[in-house]
Amino acid sequence: MGHYVSNSLEFEKYRIYIVKEREIALSTYSSIHNSLQLLESGHVLGCYNYISTLFDCSFVFKDYDDYNTVTFTNISKLANIYDKFGFVIDKFKHRSSGRYYGMLSNWNLNRNNYKFNEISNLDIARISKLTDENVQSVIPISYTNHKDSKKYLTDEFIQKEYPFLHPTFESVITVLALNLSVCNTHNLEIYLEKIGALAQTICMNNSSNHVVNRPVKQVIPKNWEKIDKFKRNKNLLPFYAVITTVV
């Protein structure tokens, strides 16, 4: 855990600062450093969106070159946080990420006790307002390996695209696609932060014991172009995804 010191910035009470570092130690990430920082900043934004929604309060998000700020505008509403403290801690505890060294498998094969929570239009609108861009700039599209679903992915596709995911039990893959008909491609930063925020909101909405929510950077456009919605709309560019699965 590091710390941040600034001789020029005057820190304000109750304002949260998200600092963007200029260097990264892992050379393997050097080529995607900027996008990773923006996605991580978006994850933090998604956390605060989740908290503010849960406690019916609001906050202001500001994006600067070296840091972002989050300021709650009606902090008094957070006074009842202790009533839901256990629930919030449990949600964050089971929000999944990181590396997996084996296949994600559901040994109980209990497919029916879990219901995926789609991201709501309200969440999309709130995050769009915070990042100051069009509500339709990033489109979340959820697919499943349920053969009865209209948005069905074959076992072959899942095994080829995500070999760490067992294809024979219920999983949901939510693709976060850039809508190129709306996006200003000269200012991708705001869209990447929005993608990170939406991904985090999906993870928090579905956080539960025995449920893995795995943000994945591996989204290969040429493979997804063969899937229904992307085949019909060439303006949708699959960029990021979240895998939700019972284990």
Phi, psi and chi 1 to 4 in degrees:
 res  aa     phi    psi   chi1   chi2   chi3   chi4
   1 MET       -  122.6  178.4   69.9   71.0      -
   2 GLY   -99.1 -174.3      -      -      -      -
   3 HIS  -139.8  162.0   65.4  -80.0      -      -
   4 TYR  -121.8  130.0  179.5   71.8      -      -
   5 VAL  -124.7  134.0  176.8      -      -      -
   6 SER  -135.6  130.8  173.5      -      -      -
   7 ASN   -87.6  -13.3  -64.9  -36.6      -      -
   8 SER  -108.1  -19.9   58.9      -      -      -
   9 LEU   -97.0  129.3 -178.2   62.6      -      -
  10 GLU   -97.7  110.3 -175.6  176.1  -15.7      -
  11 PHE   -74.9  141.4  -65.7  101.2      -      -
  12 GLU  -112.2  147.2  -64.1 -176.0   25.2      -
  13 LYS   -64.4  140.5 -168.0  175.8 -178.3  180.0
  14 TYR    68.6    9.0  -58.7  126.9      -      -
  15 ARG  -103.7  132.6  177.5  167.6  -69.4  176.7
  16 ILE   -99.2  132.0  -60.0  150.9      -      -
  17 TYR  -111.1  127.4  -67.7   81.0      -      -
  18 ILE  -108.0  107.3  -53.7  167.7      -      -
  19 VAL   -88.5  136.1  179.8      -      -      -
  20 LYS  -100.8  113.6  -57.4  175.2 -174.7  177.6
  21 GLU   -77.3  150.7  -66.5 -174.7   12.9      -
  22 ARG   -91.5  -19.0  -65.8 -173.0  179.1  -83.2
  23 GLU  -122.8  153.5  -60.2  -64.4  -25.6      -
  24 ILE  -136.1  137.3 -165.6  163.9      -      -
  25 ALA   -73.5  -36.0      -      -      -      -
  26 LEU   -79.8  112.0  -62.4  176.6      -      -
  27 SER   -64.0  -24.6   59.4      -      -      -
  28 THR   -66.4  -18.8   51.5      -      -      -
  29 TYR  -100.1    2.9  -76.0  146.0      -      -
  30 SER   -61.0  -37.8   59.9      -      -      -
  31 SER   -74.6  -19.9   61.2      -      -      -
  32 ILE  -118.5   20.9   54.3  173.2      -      -
  33 HIS   -55.8  -49.4  176.4 -148.4      -      -
  34 ASN   -62.3  -45.4  -68.2  -20.9      -      -
  35 SER   -67.0  -35.8   61.7      -      -      -
  36 LEU   -62.8  -42.6  -77.7  175.3      -      -
  37 GLN   -62.4  -41.1  -71.9 -140.6   99.5      -
  38 LEU   -68.2  -41.1  -69.4  163.8      -      -
  39 LEU   -64.3  -41.6  -70.7  167.6      -      -
  40 GLU   -65.8  -40.1  -69.6  -62.6  -23.1      -
  41 SER   -60.2  -40.4  175.1      -      -      -
  42 GLY   -64.6  -37.4      -      -      -      -
  43 HIS   -58.8  -43.6  -72.0  -30.2      -      -
  44 VAL   -62.6  -43.9  176.0      -      -      -
  45 LEU   -59.1  -39.7  176.0   59.8      -      -
  46 GLY   -63.3  -36.2      -      -      -      -
  47 CYS   -61.5  -47.2  -75.8      -      -      -
  48 TYR   -69.5  -32.2  -72.6  114.3      -      -
  49 ASN   -63.0  -42.2  175.2   62.3      -      -
  50 TYR   -63.2  -46.6 -180.0   80.9      -      -
  51 ILE   -63.2  -44.8  -69.6  171.0      -      -
  52 SER   -66.6  -34.8   65.6      -      -      -
  53 THR   -67.3  -43.6  -57.1      -      -      -
  54 LEU   -62.0  -38.2 -177.1   64.3      -      -
  55 PHE  -103.5   10.3  -67.8  101.3      -      -
  56 ASP    55.1   46.8 -169.9   28.9      -      -
  57 CYS  -126.5 -178.9   59.5      -      -      -
  58 SER  -135.7  161.4   57.5      -      -      -
  59 PHE  -149.0  162.3   66.8   94.3      -      -
  60 VAL  -111.5  131.5  175.8      -      -      -
  61 PHE  -111.0  128.9  174.6   75.5      -      -
  62 LYS  -124.6  136.4  -65.2  -69.9 -175.0 -178.0
  63 ASP  -109.9  119.7 -169.5   -5.7      -      -
  64 TYR  -119.3  172.1  -59.3   94.7      -      -
  65 ASP   -62.1  -46.0  -71.5  -21.3      -      -
  66 ASP  -102.5  -10.7  -63.2  -35.6      -      -
  67 TYR  -161.5  161.7   62.7   92.6      -      -
  68 ASN  -117.8  157.9  -64.7  -23.1      -      -
  69 THR  -127.0  148.2   63.2      -      -      -
  70 VAL  -125.9  123.5  174.7      -      -      -
  71 THR  -128.4  117.3  -51.4      -      -      -
  72 PHE   -74.4  130.5  -76.6   93.0      -      -
  73 THR   -92.6  -17.9   56.8      -      -      -
  74 ASN  -135.7   66.9   48.6   -4.4      -      -
  75 ILE   -62.4  -19.6 -160.9  167.7      -      -
  76 SER   -61.7  -26.9   60.0      -      -      -
  77 LYS   -70.2  -15.8  -73.1 -160.0  172.6 -175.4
  78 LEU   -80.5    0.3  -69.2  174.8      -      -
  79 ALA   -62.9  -27.7      -      -      -      -
  80 ASN   -90.5   18.0   65.5  -18.5      -      -
  81 ILE   -61.2  -29.8 -168.4  170.8      -      -
  82 TYR   -67.6  -25.4  -63.1  103.8      -      -
  83 ASP   -67.8  -27.6  -63.0  -24.4      -      -
  84 LYS  -117.9   15.7  -61.9  179.7 -179.9  177.7
  85 PHE   -60.2  -45.0 -170.0   71.9      -      -
  86 GLY   -61.4  -41.2      -      -      -      -
  87 PHE   -62.6  -44.7  175.4   80.7      -      -
  88 VAL   -64.7  -45.8  172.5      -      -      -
  89 ILE   -60.2  -41.8  -68.1  -62.3      -      -
  90 ASP   -63.2  -40.5 -163.7   58.2      -      -
  91 LYS   -62.0  -47.0  -81.6  -73.1 -171.8  178.2
  92 PHE   -69.4  -32.8  -83.5   98.1      -      -
  93 LYS   -65.0  -37.1 -176.3  173.7   76.4  171.9
  94 HIS   -96.6    2.9  -68.6  116.9      -      -
  95 ARG   -71.3  119.4 -173.2  -84.9 -170.5 -156.5
  96 SER   -97.5  152.6  -49.0      -      -      -
  97 SER  -169.1 -172.1 -170.2      -      -      -
  98 GLY    86.6 -170.9      -      -      -      -
  99 ARG   -85.1  151.7  -62.7  178.6  179.5  179.5
 100 TYR  -124.3  129.4  -64.8   95.1      -      -
 101 TYR  -100.4   11.3  -65.9   97.2      -      -
 102 GLY  -154.0  179.9      -      -      -      -
 103 MET   -75.5  137.5 -177.7  170.8  -76.3      -
 104 LEU   -76.0  112.4  -64.6  176.7      -      -
 105 SER  -132.4  144.2  -58.7      -      -      -
 106 ASN  -103.7   95.6  178.5    6.2      -      -
 107 TRP   -70.4  -24.0  -59.6  111.2      -      -
 108 ASN   -80.7  -15.6  -66.2  -37.5      -      -
 109 LEU    50.3   38.0  -65.8  178.6      -      -
 110 ASN   -91.4   89.5 -171.2   -2.5      -      -
 111 ARG   -86.7  -15.7  -57.8  170.2   63.0  130.7
 112 ASN  -102.1   -6.1  -60.1  -43.1      -      -
 113 ASN   -93.5    6.4  -76.8  -11.5      -      -
 114 TYR  -126.7  131.2  175.1   73.6      -      -
 115 LYS  -118.9  121.4 -178.1 -179.4 -178.2  -59.2
 116 PHE   -70.0  134.4  176.8   72.6      -      -
 117 ASN   -98.1  107.5  -64.3  -54.5      -      -
 118 GLU   -63.6  149.7  -64.1  -91.3    5.6      -
 119 ILE   -70.1  136.3 -169.6  165.6      -      -
 120 SER   -84.0  157.6   69.9      -      -      -
 121 ASN   -62.2  -30.7  -69.6  -29.7      -      -
 122 LEU   -65.3  -43.5  177.3   59.8      -      -
 123 ASP   -61.8  -43.6  -83.1  -34.5      -      -
 124 ILE   -61.4  -43.0  -64.6  171.7      -      -
 125 ALA   -66.9  -41.4      -      -      -      -
 126 ARG   -62.4  -46.3  -78.3  168.9   61.0   95.2
 127 ILE   -68.9  -35.3  -67.6  170.8      -      -
 128 SER   -62.9  -41.0  -62.6      -      -      -
 129 LYS   -65.7  -40.3 -177.1  178.4  179.3 -178.5
 130 LEU   -66.4  -38.8  -70.0  167.7      -      -
 131 THR   -90.0    0.6   49.1      -      -      -
 132 ASP    60.2   50.9 -165.2   25.8      -      -
 133 GLU  -148.8  178.4   41.9   69.3   51.7      -
 134 ASN   -65.3  137.8 -169.0  -60.8      -      -
 135 VAL   -62.3  -25.9   69.7      -      -      -
 136 GLN   -95.6   12.3  -70.9  -67.0  -43.7      -
 137 SER   -72.0  -32.5   61.2      -      -      -
 138 VAL  -124.9  124.9  179.7      -      -      -
 139 ILE  -110.3  117.5  -50.6  -67.4      -      -
 140 PRO   -84.4  127.3   17.1  -10.7      -      -
 141 ILE  -127.4  119.0  -50.9  167.8      -      -
 142 SER   -99.3  135.2  -64.8      -      -      -
 143 TYR  -123.7  158.1  -67.8   91.1      -      -
 144 THR  -140.5  164.6  179.5      -      -      -
 145 ASN   -96.6   15.0   60.7  -15.3      -      -
 146 HIS   -69.8  120.0 -101.6  -39.7      -      -
 147 LYS   -67.0  -18.2  -67.5  179.9  172.5   60.0
 148 ASP   -85.2   -8.8  -63.8  -26.1      -      -
 149 SER   -82.9  148.4  172.3      -      -      -
 150 LYS   -70.8  -25.9  -66.5  179.2 -179.3  178.3
 151 LYS  -105.5   72.0  -64.5  179.5  179.9  177.7
 152 TYR  -103.1  132.2  165.2   66.1      -      -
 153 LEU  -108.3  133.2  -66.8  177.3      -      -
 154 THR   -71.0  157.1   65.1      -      -      -
 155 ASP   -59.6  -36.2  -66.2  -10.3      -      -
 156 GLU   -63.7  -41.7  -68.2   77.4   11.9      -
 157 PHE   -64.7  -44.9 -179.0   90.2      -      -
 158 ILE   -63.5  -43.7  -67.9  174.1      -      -
 159 GLN   -64.5  -37.4  -85.4 -167.8  -50.7      -
 160 LYS   -73.2  -41.4 -177.8  178.3  178.8 -178.9
 161 GLU   -79.6  -41.5 -163.7   75.9   -1.7      -
 162 TYR  -133.4   79.8  -55.7  109.2      -      -
 163 PRO   -65.0  -14.6   19.4  -29.8      -      -
 164 PHE   -82.7   -3.1   56.7   83.3      -      -
 165 LEU  -107.2  122.1  179.9   64.3      -      -
 166 HIS   -66.9  124.3 -160.6  -61.5      -      -
 167 PRO   -85.6   -4.9   31.9  -34.8      -      -
 168 THR   -98.3    4.8   58.7      -      -      -
 169 PHE  -131.8  170.5   59.4   87.6      -      -
 170 GLU   -62.8  124.7 -179.0  176.0   -1.8      -
 171 SER  -139.3  154.2  -58.4      -      -      -
 172 VAL  -123.8  129.2  176.5      -      -      -
 173 ILE  -114.3  116.0  -60.0  175.2      -      -
 174 THR  -101.9  113.6  -56.6      -      -      -
 175 VAL   -89.6  131.6  179.0      -      -      -
 176 LEU  -102.6  108.6  -65.0  163.1      -      -
 177 ALA  -108.7  135.4      -      -      -      -
 178 LEU   -75.0  130.5  -73.3  168.9      -      -
 179 ASN   -91.1   97.2 -175.7   -3.3      -      -
 180 LEU   -67.4  -17.0  -61.1 -179.9      -      -
 181 SER   -74.6  -14.4   64.1      -      -      -
 182 VAL  -114.2  -35.8  172.3      -      -      -
 183 CYS   -69.2  142.7  -69.2      -      -      -
 184 ASN   -93.1  103.1  174.6    4.1      -      -
 185 THR   -69.0   -7.7   53.6      -      -      -
 186 HIS   -84.1   -7.2  -62.5  -67.6      -      -
 187 ASN  -135.7   62.7 -171.0   19.8      -      -
 188 LEU   -72.4  -16.5  -72.6  174.6      -      -
 189 GLU   -56.2  -44.9  -69.7   88.3  -12.3      -
 190 ILE   -66.2  -32.5   57.7  172.0      -      -
 191 TYR   -73.6  -35.5  -53.5  117.6      -      -
 192 LEU   -66.8  -38.9  -63.9 -172.5      -      -
 193 GLU   -65.5  -38.1  -76.9 -172.8  -33.8      -
 194 LYS   -65.7  -41.2 -179.9  179.1  179.8 -179.6
 195 ILE   -58.9  -45.6  -74.3  171.4      -      -
 196 GLY   -61.3  -39.6      -      -      -      -
 197 ALA   -67.9  -41.9      -      -      -      -
 198 LEU   -66.0  -40.7  -67.8  173.9      -      -
 199 ALA   -61.4  -44.1      -      -      -      -
 200 GLN   -64.8  -38.6 -179.6   72.2    0.6      -
 201 THR   -64.1  -40.5  -57.8      -      -      -
 202 ILE   -61.0  -44.1  -67.6  167.5      -      -
 203 CYS   -61.4  -44.4  -70.4      -      -      -
 204 MET   -69.4  -39.4  -64.7  -55.4  -62.9      -
 205 ASN   -61.9  -29.9  -74.7  -12.8      -      -
 206 ASN  -110.3    8.0  -68.8  -78.2      -      -
 207 SER   -66.0  125.5  173.3      -      -      -
 208 SER  -165.8  158.1 -178.5      -      -      -
 209 ASN   -62.2  136.9 -167.2   19.5      -      -
 210 HIS    70.5   15.9  -60.4  -58.8      -      -
 211 VAL  -122.8  125.8  174.7      -      -      -
 212 VAL  -100.9  129.3  165.6      -      -      -
 213 ASN  -114.8  112.3  -66.5  -77.0      -      -
 214 ARG  -119.0  102.0  176.5   75.6  157.3   88.8
 215 PRO   -64.7  133.4  -18.2   31.4      -      -
 216 VAL  -127.3  130.8  -73.3      -      -      -
 217 LYS   -83.8  -17.9  -59.4  171.4 -173.9   69.5
 218 GLN   -77.6   90.6 -179.5 -174.9  -40.1      -
 219 VAL  -130.2  105.7  175.6      -      -      -
 220 ILE   -95.0  107.4  -56.4  172.3      -      -
 221 PRO   -52.2  -42.8  -27.7   35.9      -      -
 222 LYS   -63.4  -27.4   68.6  176.7 -177.9  179.0
 223 ASN   -76.4  -40.6  -66.6  -15.4      -      -
 224 TRP   -75.6  -19.3  -73.9   92.9      -      -
 225 GLU   -61.5  -18.8  -74.7  170.1    0.9      -
 226 LYS   -84.1   -9.5  -55.3  168.4 -172.2  175.1
 227 ILE   -88.9  138.5  -54.5  -61.8      -      -
 228 ASP   -25.9  -70.0   51.5   19.8      -      -
 229 LYS   -64.1  -36.6 -165.9  155.0 -172.3  173.3
 230 PHE   -73.4  -28.9  -61.9  104.3      -      -
 231 LYS   -68.9  -35.7 -171.0 -172.3  -61.1 -177.3
 232 ARG   -82.4  -27.0  -64.8 -165.9  -55.5  -90.3
 233 ASN  -125.7  100.2 -171.4  -14.9      -      -
 234 LYS   -72.5  -10.1  -59.7  -59.9 -177.5 -176.7
 235 ASN   -80.9   -9.1  -76.7  -42.3      -      -
 236 LEU   -92.5  120.1  -68.5 -179.1      -      -
 237 LEU  -109.7  107.3  175.9   66.3      -      -
 238 PRO   -64.2  125.7   20.1  -28.3      -      -
 239 PHE  -123.0  -38.5 -172.4   88.1      -      -
 240 TYR  -149.0  163.8 -161.7   58.5      -      -
 241 ALA  -152.7  161.8      -      -      -      -
 242 VAL  -129.5  126.5  177.6      -      -      -
 243 ILE   -99.4  127.7  -66.7  173.8      -      -
 244 THR  -118.2  125.0  -58.6      -      -      -
 245 THR  -151.4  149.3 -169.2      -      -      -
 246 VAL   -85.9  135.8  179.8      -      -      -
 247 VAL  -128.9      -  -67.9      -      -      -
